[in-house]
Amino acid sequence: MKKILLTSFVALGFLASAQEWEVKAVTSPPPGLMPRSIKASSANLYMYGADIHPAVGGTNRHIGYSTDGGNTWTNKQFAPTGLAAGFILSDVFPVSATTLWAVTAPSATSIAQNGVWKSTDAGTTWTKMTGMFTNAAGSFADVVYFWDANNGFVAGDAPGANAQFEMYRTTDGATWTAIPNTPTAFGTVQPGIEGAYTGMIQVLGDDIWLGTTSGRILHTPDRGTTWDTQVTPCVDFGGAIVDGAHGSYAFKDANNGLIIETQGGITSLWGKVNGGDWEPIDDSGFTGWYDWRIVYIPGTENTYVTVGENASTGLQGSAYTTDGGLTWTEIPQTDPAWAGPYGENMCFFDGTSGVLGGYSQLLIGGIPTADMFKFNGDLTMAVKDVAVKSNLQIYPNPTSDVVKISANNDIRSIAIFDMSGKLVKTFAGAKEINVSSLAKGNYVLQVHYVNGGVENTKLIRK
């Protein structure tokens, strides 16, 4: 395959500090605990949904949560009253330390195992929402996400060939309504009916992306009201239809992103720039990146993290890029008493807060694997090297209104992102801006220079 240089991915470097994964323990985990889904609603609040690694076996499902950014974890068995054993715990989301959400799906044909569940006591008891995913022809609940305590979204497979994907939303955190005019599933492109995947959802601001068994990505820019679809180089994001195929995607906005995909034993890295076609970045079988999961770091210019296996070495690991996939730097796990970083699922709330799910109490090469890993470092402060000598300064910081910006390079534009990665304000090339309209909190101020450089710094609105 043709290799190209994605010209808008300029080399980045000069991170503020070293990056590493730190081993963290889960309270009383069962052997083989394996997080399948990890979500965050703040830099402190994370939640996982887990089952047991096949090497150990078992049908119990678990949820776990951390309220201190992944330092400590509480694990609980997920067994809602009335839910028959053998169900699939598809996805989870933490709204607060006490309000948690989960979606379940049938492992065989029991439509009653579908469900959207809410807990208001940190996962001790669960209440099933009504009127959702009840179509016996093929309802299957896949993902859940909440923007705040009231506004949420769930999605599942299309209940039949050439039917629409089943999706719902809530605006009060209690009642749910079906979303009309959702994408129609393919029925004949692959052997079987196109579906989504459990836990496979990316949300950035109001944008949502879902990967399917036919290798398509379903995208909405407005929380599900309107949808567009795109065919990708990945033939199947999870191998449900095409044996041995899998992939992972991450977008920094609607027009730019990366895909890692495997088919026929060959793994490749692809990029999309400014809404163009997907083009290969590395189809040589890995240059420092890993193949199971890729995530975008909100608020950065082109920073992504991968985790999984490197086909060149056969080793599990993790790496980050600050130039949209052109070059990669290892993120080590520095405790020799533990294997890894070893796991398949991770979540970053921002450039300084991220977690990775491990495999509890398994042995890899005779070395035990960890329950969870916490990211230590700062990926937010990456800068393009053409901007390094700009000597960017902002003051006063914290501020309540006016911010003055000083830099050696000429400023073309300024963008401000909230900590979820949503663009909240833009300015022309000014040396003084007014941020009084922003809510109090932490932001990333991103400066674009006339010479093509980009530089980030933290802004605090007091």
FIGULUM-520930 format. One record per residue (C-alpha): x, z, y; residue in one letter; residue number from 1. Coordinates in steps of 0.2 Angstrom, whole numbers. Example, Ala and Ser with C-alpha at 12.3 -4.5 7.8 and 13.67 -1.06 7.14 Angstrom:
2
rec xx:62	zz:39	yy:-22	residuo:A	num:1
rec xx:68	zz:36	yy:-5	residuo:S	num:2
This chain:
462
rec xx:0	zz:0	yy:0	residuo:M	num:1
rec xx:5	zz:-4	yy:18	residuo:K	num:2
rec xx:13	zz:11	yy:27	residuo:K	num:3
rec xx:10	zz:12	yy:46	residuo:I	num:4
rec xx:16	zz:24	yy:60	residuo:L	num:5
rec xx:1	zz:31	yy:68	residuo:L	num:6
rec xx:7	zz:29	yy:86	residuo:T	num:7
rec xx:-4	zz:42	yy:94	residuo:S	num:8
rec xx:3	zz:55	yy:83	residuo:F	num:9
rec xx:19	zz:59	yy:93	residuo:V	num:10
rec xx:31	zz:72	yy:85	residuo:A	num:11
rec xx:28	zz:90	yy:89	residuo:L	num:12
rec xx:38	zz:105	yy:87	residuo:G	num:13
rec xx:44	zz:122	yy:94	residuo:F	num:14
rec xx:31	zz:134	yy:87	residuo:L	num:15
rec xx:31	zz:151	yy:95	residuo:A	num:16
rec xx:35	zz:160	yy:79	residuo:S	num:17
rec xx:39	zz:158	yy:61	residuo:A	num:18
rec xx:24	zz:155	yy:49	residuo:Q	num:19
rec xx:21	zz:164	yy:33	residuo:E	num:20
rec xx:8	zz:170	yy:20	residuo:W	num:21
rec xx:7	zz:188	yy:17	residuo:E	num:22
rec xx:0	zz:195	yy:1	residuo:V	num:23
rec xx:-16	zz:206	yy:3	residuo:K	num:24
rec xx:-26	zz:216	yy:-10	residuo:A	num:25
rec xx:-44	zz:216	yy:-14	residuo:V	num:26
rec xx:-53	zz:232	yy:-18	residuo:T	num:27
rec xx:-56	zz:233	yy:-37	residuo:S	num:28
rec xx:-56	zz:215	yy:-40	residuo:P	num:29
rec xx:-60	zz:209	yy:-58	residuo:P	num:30
rec xx:-47	zz:199	yy:-67	residuo:P	num:31
rec xx:-46	zz:181	yy:-63	residuo:G	num:32
rec xx:-56	zz:183	yy:-47	residuo:L	num:33
rec xx:-56	zz:165	yy:-39	residuo:M	num:34
rec xx:-63	zz:162	yy:-21	residuo:P	num:35
rec xx:-72	zz:146	yy:-21	residuo:R	num:36
rec xx:-78	zz:147	yy:-3	residuo:S	num:37
rec xx:-70	zz:156	yy:12	residuo:I	num:38
rec xx:-79	zz:156	yy:29	residuo:K	num:39
rec xx:-75	zz:165	yy:46	residuo:A	num:40
rec xx:-86	zz:169	yy:61	residuo:S	num:41
rec xx:-72	zz:177	yy:71	residuo:S	num:42
rec xx:-54	zz:181	yy:70	residuo:A	num:43
rec xx:-58	zz:197	yy:61	residuo:N	num:44
rec xx:-73	zz:193	yy:50	residuo:L	num:45
rec xx:-70	zz:183	yy:34	residuo:Y	num:46
rec xx:-80	zz:181	yy:19	residuo:M	num:47
rec xx:-78	zz:173	yy:2	residuo:Y	num:48
rec xx:-89	zz:168	yy:-13	residuo:G	num:49
rec xx:-80	zz:169	yy:-29	residuo:A	num:50
rec xx:-82	zz:167	yy:-48	residuo:D	num:51
rec xx:-69	zz:170	yy:-62	residuo:I	num:52
rec xx:-55	zz:159	yy:-67	residuo:H	num:53
rec xx:-58	zz:149	yy:-83	residuo:P	num:54
rec xx:-43	zz:156	yy:-91	residuo:A	num:55
rec xx:-52	zz:173	yy:-90	residuo:V	num:56
rec xx:-70	zz:167	yy:-92	residuo:G	num:57
rec xx:-86	zz:175	yy:-88	residuo:G	num:58
rec xx:-102	zz:171	yy:-78	residuo:T	num:59
rec xx:-102	zz:185	yy:-65	residuo:N	num:60
rec xx:-101	zz:180	yy:-46	residuo:R	num:61
rec xx:-94	zz:190	yy:-32	residuo:H	num:62
rec xx:-93	zz:191	yy:-13	residuo:I	num:63
rec xx:-80	zz:199	yy:-3	residuo:G	num:64
rec xx:-77	zz:202	yy:15	residuo:Y	num:65
rec xx:-64	zz:207	yy:28	residuo:S	num:66
rec xx:-67	zz:215	yy:45	residuo:T	num:67
rec xx:-49	zz:216	yy:50	residuo:D	num:68
rec xx:-43	zz:198	yy:50	residuo:G	num:69
rec xx:-39	zz:198	yy:31	residuo:G	num:70
rec xx:-29	zz:214	yy:30	residuo:N	num:71
rec xx:-41	zz:223	yy:19	residuo:T	num:72
rec xx:-55	zz:216	yy:8	residuo:W	num:73
rec xx:-70	zz:223	yy:0	residuo:T	num:74
rec xx:-77	zz:215	yy:-16	residuo:N	num:75
rec xx:-94	zz:216	yy:-23	residuo:K	num:76
rec xx:-103	zz:208	yy:-38	residuo:Q	num:77
rec xx:-116	zz:196	yy:-31	residuo:F	num:78
rec xx:-132	zz:198	yy:-42	residuo:A	num:79
rec xx:-148	zz:197	yy:-32	residuo:P	num:80
rec xx:-163	zz:205	yy:-40	residuo:T	num:81
rec xx:-173	zz:191	yy:-49	residuo:G	num:82
rec xx:-159	zz:178	yy:-50	residuo:L	num:83
rec xx:-156	zz:173	yy:-68	residuo:A	num:84
rec xx:-138	zz:174	yy:-74	residuo:A	num:85
rec xx:-127	zz:159	yy:-75	residuo:G	num:86
rec xx:-131	zz:152	yy:-57	residuo:F	num:87
rec xx:-118	zz:144	yy:-46	residuo:I	num:88
rec xx:-113	zz:153	yy:-30	residuo:L	num:89
rec xx:-112	zz:138	yy:-19	residuo:S	num:90
rec xx:-107	zz:145	yy:-2	residuo:D	num:91
rec xx:-106	zz:160	yy:9	residuo:V	num:92
rec xx:-106	zz:164	yy:28	residuo:F	num:93
rec xx:-103	zz:181	yy:37	residuo:P	num:94
rec xx:-113	zz:182	yy:53	residuo:V	num:95
rec xx:-108	zz:200	yy:56	residuo:S	num:96
rec xx:-100	zz:215	yy:46	residuo:A	num:97
rec xx:-118	zz:219	yy:39	residuo:T	num:98
rec xx:-127	zz:202	yy:40	residuo:T	num:99
rec xx:-121	zz:190	yy:26	residuo:L	num:100
rec xx:-128	zz:173	yy:20	residuo:W	num:101
rec xx:-126	zz:165	yy:3	residuo:A	num:102
rec xx:-133	zz:149	yy:-6	residuo:V	num:103
rec xx:-135	zz:147	yy:-24	residuo:T	num:104
rec xx:-139	zz:133	yy:-36	residuo:A	num:105
rec xx:-143	zz:130	yy:-54	residuo:P	num:106
rec xx:-129	zz:128	yy:-67	residuo:S	num:107
rec xx:-141	zz:119	yy:-78	residuo:A	num:108
rec xx:-159	zz:114	yy:-75	residuo:T	num:109
rec xx:-167	zz:130	yy:-69	residuo:S	num:110
rec xx:-174	zz:126	yy:-51	residuo:I	num:111
rec xx:-177	zz:144	yy:-48	residuo:A	num:112
rec xx:-158	zz:147	yy:-47	residuo:Q	num:113
rec xx:-158	zz:138	yy:-30	residuo:N	num:114
rec xx:-159	zz:149	yy:-16	residuo:G	num:115
rec xx:-154	zz:154	yy:2	residuo:V	num:116
rec xx:-151	zz:173	yy:3	residuo:W	num:117
rec xx:-148	zz:185	yy:17	residuo:K	num:118
rec xx:-141	zz:202	yy:16	residuo:S	num:119
rec xx:-142	zz:215	yy:30	residuo:T	num:120
rec xx:-132	zz:229	yy:22	residuo:D	num:121
rec xx:-115	zz:220	yy:19	residuo:A	num:122
rec xx:-120	zz:212	yy:2	residuo:G	num:123
rec xx:-128	zz:227	yy:-7	residuo:T	num:124
rec xx:-145	zz:220	yy:-7	residuo:T	num:125
rec xx:-151	zz:202	yy:-5	residuo:W	num:126
rec xx:-168	zz:194	yy:1	residuo:T	num:127
rec xx:-172	zz:176	yy:-4	residuo:K	num:128
rec xx:-178	zz:164	yy:9	residuo:M	num:129
rec xx:-194	zz:155	yy:5	residuo:T	num:130
rec xx:-199	zz:136	yy:4	residuo:G	num:131
rec xx:-182	zz:129	yy:2	residuo:M	num:132
rec xx:-174	zz:119	yy:-12	residuo:F	num:133
rec xx:-189	zz:119	yy:-24	residuo:T	num:134
rec xx:-190	zz:101	yy:-29	residuo:N	num:135
rec xx:-189	zz:101	yy:-48	residuo:A	num:136
rec xx:-183	zz:83	yy:-48	residuo:A	num:137
rec xx:-165	zz:88	yy:-42	residuo:G	num:138
rec xx:-164	zz:101	yy:-28	residuo:S	num:139
rec xx:-147	zz:108	yy:-27	residuo:F	num:140
rec xx:-141	zz:119	yy:-13	residuo:A	num:141
rec xx:-123	zz:116	yy:-7	residuo:D	num:142
rec xx:-118	zz:124	yy:9	residuo:V	num:143
rec xx:-122	zz:136	yy:23	residuo:V	num:144
rec xx:-116	zz:139	yy:41	residuo:Y	num:145
rec xx:-121	zz:149	yy:56	residuo:F	num:146
rec xx:-116	zz:147	yy:74	residuo:W	num:147
rec xx:-123	zz:164	yy:79	residuo:D	num:148
rec xx:-135	zz:177	yy:72	residuo:A	num:149
rec xx:-150	zz:165	yy:75	residuo:N	num:150
rec xx:-144	zz:147	yy:73	residuo:N	num:151
rec xx:-140	zz:141	yy:55	residuo:G	num:152
rec xx:-139	zz:126	yy:44	residuo:F	num:153
rec xx:-140	zz:123	yy:25	residuo:V	num:154
rec xx:-139	zz:107	yy:15	residuo:A	num:155
rec xx:-140	zz:102	yy:-2	residuo:G	num:156
rec xx:-141	zz:86	yy:-13	residuo:D	num:157
rec xx:-154	zz:73	yy:-12	residuo:A	num:158
rec xx:-168	zz:77	yy:-25	residuo:P	num:159
rec xx:-167	zz:60	yy:-34	residuo:G	num:160
rec xx:-160	zz:42	yy:-32	residuo:A	num:161
rec xx:-161	zz:34	yy:-15	residuo:N	num:162
rec xx:-169	zz:50	yy:-8	residuo:A	num:163
rec xx:-163	zz:60	yy:8	residuo:Q	num:164
rec xx:-151	zz:74	yy:7	residuo:F	num:165
rec xx:-161	zz:90	yy:8	residuo:E	num:166
rec xx:-156	zz:100	yy:24	residuo:M	num:167
rec xx:-164	zz:115	yy:34	residuo:Y	num:168
rec xx:-160	zz:124	yy:50	residuo:R	num:169
rec xx:-166	zz:140	yy:58	residuo:T	num:170
rec xx:-166	zz:146	yy:76	residuo:T	num:171
rec xx:-171	zz:164	yy:73	residuo:D	num:172
rec xx:-161	zz:169	yy:57	residuo:G	num:173
rec xx:-177	zz:171	yy:47	residuo:A	num:174
rec xx:-188	zz:155	yy:47	residuo:T	num:175
rec xx:-182	zz:139	yy:41	residuo:W	num:176
rec xx:-188	zz:121	yy:44	residuo:T	num:177
rec xx:-183	zz:105	yy:35	residuo:A	num:178
rec xx:-173	zz:93	yy:45	residuo:I	num:179
rec xx:-180	zz:75	yy:45	residuo:P	num:180
rec xx:-171	zz:59	yy:44	residuo:N	num:181
rec xx:-156	zz:65	yy:35	residuo:T	num:182
rec xx:-144	zz:53	yy:26	residuo:P	num:183
rec xx:-150	zz:44	yy:11	residuo:T	num:184
rec xx:-141	zz:46	yy:-5	residuo:A	num:185
rec xx:-134	zz:31	yy:-15	residuo:F	num:186
rec xx:-141	zz:29	yy:-32	residuo:G	num:187
rec xx:-131	zz:15	yy:-39	residuo:T	num:188
rec xx:-114	zz:15	yy:-31	residuo:V	num:189
rec xx:-107	zz:26	yy:-44	residuo:Q	num:190
rec xx:-114	zz:31	yy:-61	residuo:P	num:191
rec xx:-126	zz:44	yy:-56	residuo:G	num:192
rec xx:-134	zz:50	yy:-40	residuo:I	num:193
rec xx:-124	zz:54	yy:-25	residuo:E	num:194
rec xx:-123	zz:72	yy:-20	residuo:G	num:195
rec xx:-113	zz:84	yy:-9	residuo:A	num:196
rec xx:-101	zz:98	yy:-15	residuo:Y	num:197
rec xx:-103	zz:116	yy:-15	residuo:T	num:198
rec xx:-94	zz:125	yy:-1	residuo:G	num:199
rec xx:-87	zz:108	yy:6	residuo:M	num:200
rec xx:-92	zz:108	yy:24	residuo:I	num:201
rec xx:-82	zz:107	yy:41	residuo:Q	num:202
rec xx:-90	zz:113	yy:57	residuo:V	num:203
rec xx:-82	zz:111	yy:74	residuo:L	num:204
rec xx:-93	zz:115	yy:89	residuo:G	num:205
rec xx:-109	zz:106	yy:85	residuo:D	num:206
rec xx:-101	zz:93	yy:73	residuo:D	num:207
rec xx:-104	zz:95	yy:55	residuo:I	num:208
rec xx:-95	zz:85	yy:41	residuo:W	num:209
rec xx:-100	zz:84	yy:22	residuo:L	num:210
rec xx:-91	zz:75	yy:8	residuo:G	num:211
rec xx:-100	zz:67	yy:-6	residuo:T	num:212
rec xx:-98	zz:62	yy:-24	residuo:T	num:213
rec xx:-97	zz:44	yy:-19	residuo:S	num:214
rec xx:-82	zz:47	yy:-7	residuo:G	num:215
rec xx:-93	zz:46	yy:9	residuo:R	num:216
rec xx:-92	zz:58	yy:23	residuo:I	num:217
rec xx:-109	zz:63	yy:31	residuo:L	num:218
rec xx:-107	zz:67	yy:50	residuo:H	num:219
rec xx:-118	zz:74	yy:63	residuo:T	num:220
rec xx:-113	zz:78	yy:81	residuo:P	num:221
rec xx:-128	zz:88	yy:85	residuo:D	num:222
rec xx:-131	zz:101	yy:71	residuo:R	num:223
rec xx:-141	zz:89	yy:60	residuo:G	num:224
rec xx:-152	zz:80	yy:72	residuo:T	num:225
rec xx:-144	zz:63	yy:70	residuo:T	num:226
rec xx:-132	zz:57	yy:57	residuo:W	num:227
rec xx:-119	zz:44	yy:54	residuo:D	num:228
rec xx:-110	zz:40	yy:38	residuo:T	num:229
rec xx:-93	zz:33	yy:34	residuo:Q	num:230
rec xx:-84	zz:26	yy:18	residuo:V	num:231
rec xx:-67	zz:34	yy:15	residuo:T	num:232
rec xx:-52	zz:30	yy:4	residuo:P	num:233
rec xx:-58	zz:44	yy:-7	residuo:C	num:234
rec xx:-69	zz:38	yy:-22	residuo:V	num:235
rec xx:-76	zz:56	yy:-26	residuo:D	num:236
rec xx:-72	zz:72	yy:-16	residuo:F	num:237
rec xx:-73	zz:83	yy:-31	residuo:G	num:238
rec xx:-73	zz:73	yy:-47	residuo:G	num:239
rec xx:-91	zz:76	yy:-52	residuo:A	num:240
rec xx:-93	zz:57	yy:-55	residuo:I	num:241
rec xx:-76	zz:50	yy:-55	residuo:V	num:242
rec xx:-65	zz:60	yy:-68	residuo:D	num:243
rec xx:-49	zz:66	yy:-61	residuo:G	num:244
rec xx:-53	zz:61	yy:-43	residuo:A	num:245
rec xx:-53	zz:74	yy:-29	residuo:H	num:246
rec xx:-50	zz:75	yy:-10	residuo:G	num:247
rec xx:-51	zz:85	yy:6	residuo:S	num:248
rec xx:-54	zz:81	yy:24	residuo:Y	num:249
rec xx:-51	zz:89	yy:41	residuo:A	num:250
rec xx:-56	zz:82	yy:58	residuo:F	num:251
rec xx:-51	zz:88	yy:75	residuo:K	num:252
rec xx:-65	zz:78	yy:83	residuo:D	num:253
rec xx:-78	zz:65	yy:78	residuo:A	num:254
rec xx:-65	zz:51	yy:79	residuo:N	num:255
rec xx:-48	zz:59	yy:73	residuo:N	num:256
rec xx:-44	zz:67	yy:56	residuo:G	num:257
rec xx:-35	zz:67	yy:40	residuo:L	num:258
rec xx:-39	zz:65	yy:22	residuo:I	num:259
rec xx:-30	zz:69	yy:6	residuo:I	num:260
rec xx:-36	zz:60	yy:-9	residuo:E	num:261
rec xx:-31	zz:58	yy:-28	residuo:T	num:262
rec xx:-37	zz:45	yy:-40	residuo:Q	num:263
rec xx:-29	zz:38	yy:-55	residuo:G	num:264
rec xx:-15	zz:51	yy:-54	residuo:G	num:265
rec xx:-9	zz:45	yy:-37	residuo:I	num:266
rec xx:-12	zz:56	yy:-22	residuo:T	num:267
rec xx:-11	zz:49	yy:-4	residuo:S	num:268
rec xx:-13	zz:55	yy:14	residuo:L	num:269
rec xx:-24	zz:45	yy:26	residuo:W	num:270
rec xx:-27	zz:46	yy:45	residuo:G	num:271
rec xx:-41	zz:41	yy:57	residuo:K	num:272
rec xx:-36	zz:38	yy:75	residuo:V	num:273
rec xx:-48	zz:36	yy:89	residuo:N	num:274
rec xx:-62	zz:30	yy:78	residuo:G	num:275
rec xx:-52	zz:17	yy:69	residuo:G	num:276
rec xx:-51	zz:13	yy:51	residuo:D	num:277
rec xx:-43	zz:25	yy:39	residuo:W	num:278
rec xx:-25	zz:20	yy:37	residuo:E	num:279
rec xx:-12	zz:27	yy:25	residuo:P	num:280
rec xx:1	zz:39	yy:32	residuo:I	num:281
rec xx:10	zz:43	yy:16	residuo:D	num:282
rec xx:6	zz:35	yy:-1	residuo:D	num:283
rec xx:22	zz:38	yy:-9	residuo:S	num:284
rec xx:16	zz:54	yy:-19	residuo:G	num:285
rec xx:20	zz:68	yy:-6	residuo:F	num:286
rec xx:32	zz:71	yy:8	residuo:T	num:287
rec xx:31	zz:90	yy:10	residuo:G	num:288
rec xx:12	zz:92	yy:9	residuo:W	num:289
rec xx:0	zz:99	yy:-4	residuo:Y	num:290
rec xx:-15	zz:91	yy:-12	residuo:D	num:291
rec xx:-30	zz:103	yy:-14	residuo:W	num:292
rec xx:-36	zz:108	yy:3	residuo:R	num:293
rec xx:-33	zz:103	yy:21	residuo:I	num:294
rec xx:-39	zz:111	yy:37	residuo:V	num:295
rec xx:-38	zz:107	yy:55	residuo:Y	num:296
rec xx:-32	zz:121	yy:67	residuo:I	num:297
rec xx:-45	zz:123	yy:81	residuo:P	num:298
rec xx:-39	zz:120	yy:99	residuo:G	num:299
rec xx:-23	zz:111	yy:94	residuo:T	num:300
rec xx:-17	zz:94	yy:97	residuo:E	num:301
rec xx:-14	zz:88	yy:79	residuo:N	num:302
rec xx:-10	zz:104	yy:69	residuo:T	num:303
rec xx:-17	zz:104	yy:51	residuo:Y	num:304
rec xx:-13	zz:115	yy:36	residuo:V	num:305
rec xx:-13	zz:110	yy:17	residuo:T	num:306
rec xx:-13	zz:121	yy:1	residuo:V	num:307
rec xx:-12	zz:116	yy:-17	residuo:G	num:308
rec xx:1	zz:107	yy:-28	residuo:E	num:309
rec xx:15	zz:96	yy:-23	residuo:N	num:310
rec xx:16	zz:81	yy:-36	residuo:A	num:311
rec xx:34	zz:79	yy:-33	residuo:S	num:312
rec xx:39	zz:96	yy:-38	residuo:T	num:313
rec xx:24	zz:102	yy:-48	residuo:G	num:314
rec xx:24	zz:118	yy:-38	residuo:L	num:315
rec xx:10	zz:126	yy:-29	residuo:Q	num:316
rec xx:12	zz:130	yy:-10	residuo:G	num:317
rec xx:7	zz:127	yy:8	residuo:S	num:318
rec xx:13	zz:117	yy:23	residuo:A	num:319
rec xx:8	zz:113	yy:41	residuo:Y	num:320
rec xx:10	zz:98	yy:52	residuo:T	num:321
rec xx:9	zz:98	yy:71	residuo:T	num:322
rec xx:10	zz:79	yy:72	residuo:D	num:323
rec xx:-5	zz:73	yy:63	residuo:G	num:324
rec xx:3	zz:72	yy:46	residuo:G	num:325
rec xx:19	zz:63	yy:49	residuo:L	num:326
rec xx:30	zz:78	yy:46	residuo:T	num:327
rec xx:27	zz:94	yy:36	residuo:W	num:328
rec xx:34	zz:112	yy:37	residuo:T	num:329
rec xx:33	zz:124	yy:22	residuo:E	num:330
rec xx:23	zz:140	yy:25	residuo:I	num:331
rec xx:31	zz:152	yy:13	residuo:P	num:332
rec xx:25	zz:168	yy:4	residuo:Q	num:333
rec xx:40	zz:179	yy:6	residuo:T	num:334
rec xx:37	zz:193	yy:-7	residuo:D	num:335
rec xx:46	zz:188	yy:-23	residuo:P	num:336
rec xx:35	zz:200	yy:-33	residuo:A	num:337
rec xx:21	zz:188	yy:-32	residuo:W	num:338
rec xx:18	zz:170	yy:-36	residuo:A	num:339
rec xx:13	zz:157	yy:-23	residuo:G	num:340
rec xx:6	zz:155	yy:-11	residuo:P	num:341
rec xx:-6	zz:150	yy:-25	residuo:Y	num:342
rec xx:-24	zz:145	yy:-22	residuo:G	num:343
rec xx:-36	zz:132	yy:-18	residuo:E	num:344
rec xx:-47	zz:138	yy:-4	residuo:N	num:345
rec xx:-42	zz:143	yy:14	residuo:M	num:346
rec xx:-50	zz:146	yy:31	residuo:C	num:347
rec xx:-42	zz:147	yy:48	residuo:F	num:348
rec xx:-53	zz:153	yy:63	residuo:F	num:349
rec xx:-39	zz:149	yy:75	residuo:D	num:350
rec xx:-20	zz:146	yy:76	residuo:G	num:351
rec xx:-16	zz:164	yy:73	residuo:T	num:352
rec xx:-30	zz:170	yy:61	residuo:S	num:353
rec xx:-31	zz:162	yy:43	residuo:G	num:354
rec xx:-33	zz:167	yy:25	residuo:V	num:355
rec xx:-30	zz:159	yy:8	residuo:L	num:356
rec xx:-39	zz:164	yy:-8	residuo:G	num:357
rec xx:-28	zz:167	yy:-23	residuo:G	num:358
rec xx:-31	zz:170	yy:-42	residuo:Y	num:359
rec xx:-32	zz:189	yy:-45	residuo:S	num:360
rec xx:-21	zz:196	yy:-60	residuo:Q	num:361
rec xx:-16	zz:179	yy:-67	residuo:L	num:362
rec xx:2	zz:175	yy:-72	residuo:L	num:363
rec xx:11	zz:160	yy:-66	residuo:I	num:364
rec xx:28	zz:158	yy:-74	residuo:G	num:365
rec xx:27	zz:176	yy:-79	residuo:G	num:366
rec xx:24	zz:181	yy:-61	residuo:I	num:367
rec xx:7	zz:189	yy:-56	residuo:P	num:368
rec xx:-4	zz:180	yy:-43	residuo:T	num:369
rec xx:-11	zz:188	yy:-28	residuo:A	num:370
rec xx:-29	zz:192	yy:-24	residuo:D	num:371
rec xx:-28	zz:185	yy:-6	residuo:M	num:372
rec xx:-15	zz:179	yy:7	residuo:F	num:373
rec xx:-16	zz:182	yy:26	residuo:K	num:374
rec xx:-8	zz:170	yy:38	residuo:F	num:375
rec xx:5	zz:178	yy:49	residuo:N	num:376
rec xx:11	zz:167	yy:64	residuo:G	num:377
rec xx:5	zz:156	yy:78	residuo:D	num:378
rec xx:0	zz:138	yy:76	residuo:L	num:379
rec xx:-9	zz:137	yy:92	residuo:T	num:380
rec xx:6	zz:136	yy:103	residuo:M	num:381
rec xx:13	zz:120	yy:96	residuo:A	num:382
rec xx:18	zz:108	yy:110	residuo:V	num:383
rec xx:24	zz:89	yy:110	residuo:K	num:384
rec xx:43	zz:89	yy:112	residuo:D	num:385
rec xx:41	zz:78	yy:127	residuo:V	num:386
rec xx:33	zz:93	yy:135	residuo:A	num:387
rec xx:45	zz:106	yy:131	residuo:V	num:388
rec xx:54	zz:106	yy:147	residuo:K	num:389
rec xx:38	zz:107	yy:158	residuo:S	num:390
rec xx:40	zz:126	yy:160	residuo:N	num:391
rec xx:21	zz:127	yy:160	residuo:L	num:392
rec xx:14	zz:143	yy:168	residuo:Q	num:393
rec xx:-3	zz:149	yy:172	residuo:I	num:394
rec xx:-8	zz:163	yy:184	residuo:Y	num:395
rec xx:-16	zz:175	yy:186	residuo:P	num:396
rec xx:-20	zz:177	yy:167	residuo:N	num:397
rec xx:-31	zz:186	yy:164	residuo:P	num:398
rec xx:-42	zz:179	yy:177	residuo:T	num:399
rec xx:-60	zz:180	yy:183	residuo:S	num:400
rec xx:-61	zz:163	yy:193	residuo:D	num:401
rec xx:-46	zz:153	yy:200	residuo:V	num:402
rec xx:-31	zz:149	yy:189	residuo:V	num:403
rec xx:-16	zz:141	yy:196	residuo:K	num:404
rec xx:-6	zz:129	yy:185	residuo:I	num:405
rec xx:13	zz:126	yy:187	residuo:S	num:406
rec xx:23	zz:113	yy:177	residuo:A	num:407
rec xx:38	zz:103	yy:180	residuo:N	num:408
rec xx:29	zz:87	yy:173	residuo:N	num:409
rec xx:15	zz:78	yy:182	residuo:D	num:410
rec xx:-2	zz:84	yy:175	residuo:I	num:411
rec xx:-14	zz:70	yy:170	residuo:R	num:412
rec xx:-29	zz:81	yy:164	residuo:S	num:413
rec xx:-33	zz:99	yy:158	residuo:I	num:414
rec xx:-45	zz:104	yy:144	residuo:A	num:415
rec xx:-51	zz:121	yy:139	residuo:I	num:416
rec xx:-56	zz:125	yy:121	residuo:F	num:417
rec xx:-65	zz:141	yy:115	residuo:D	num:418
rec xx:-58	zz:149	yy:99	residuo:M	num:419
rec xx:-69	zz:139	yy:87	residuo:S	num:420
rec xx:-61	zz:123	yy:94	residuo:G	num:421
rec xx:-76	zz:117	yy:104	residuo:K	num:422
rec xx:-71	zz:109	yy:120	residuo:L	num:423
rec xx:-80	zz:118	yy:134	residuo:V	num:424
rec xx:-72	zz:112	yy:150	residuo:K	num:425
rec xx:-61	zz:98	yy:157	residuo:T	num:426
rec xx:-52	zz:95	yy:174	residuo:F	num:427
rec xx:-43	zz:81	yy:182	residuo:A	num:428
rec xx:-24	zz:83	yy:185	residuo:G	num:429
rec xx:-26	zz:98	yy:197	residuo:A	num:430
rec xx:-14	zz:112	yy:200	residuo:K	num:431
rec xx:-28	zz:124	yy:203	residuo:E	num:432
rec xx:-45	zz:126	yy:193	residuo:I	num:433
rec xx:-60	zz:137	yy:193	residuo:N	num:434
rec xx:-65	zz:145	yy:177	residuo:V	num:435
rec xx:-79	zz:157	yy:183	residuo:S	num:436
rec xx:-92	zz:148	yy:174	residuo:S	num:437
rec xx:-84	zz:152	yy:157	residuo:L	num:438
rec xx:-90	zz:167	yy:147	residuo:A	num:439
rec xx:-78	zz:182	yy:146	residuo:K	num:440
rec xx:-66	zz:180	yy:131	residuo:G	num:441
rec xx:-50	zz:171	yy:125	residuo:N	num:442
rec xx:-48	zz:152	yy:127	residuo:Y	num:443
rec xx:-34	zz:139	yy:124	residuo:V	num:444
rec xx:-29	zz:129	yy:140	residuo:L	num:445
rec xx:-22	zz:112	yy:135	residuo:Q	num:446
rec xx:-12	zz:102	yy:148	residuo:V	num:447
rec xx:-10	zz:83	yy:146	residuo:H	num:448
rec xx:5	zz:76	yy:155	residuo:Y	num:449
rec xx:7	zz:59	yy:163	residuo:V	num:450
rec xx:22	zz:56	yy:151	residuo:N	num:451
rec xx:11	zz:58	yy:136	residuo:G	num:452
rec xx:16	zz:76	yy:132	residuo:G	num:453
rec xx:3	zz:90	yy:128	residuo:V	num:454
rec xx:5	zz:108	yy:129	residuo:E	num:455
rec xx:-6	zz:123	yy:125	residuo:N	num:456
rec xx:-6	zz:141	yy:132	residuo:T	num:457
rec xx:-18	zz:155	yy:130	residuo:K	num:458
rec xx:-31	zz:159	yy:144	residuo:L	num:459
rec xx:-41	zz:175	yy:146	residuo:I	num:460
rec xx:-57	zz:175	yy:156	residuo:R	num:461
rec xx:-60	zz:193	yy:161	residuo:K	num:462
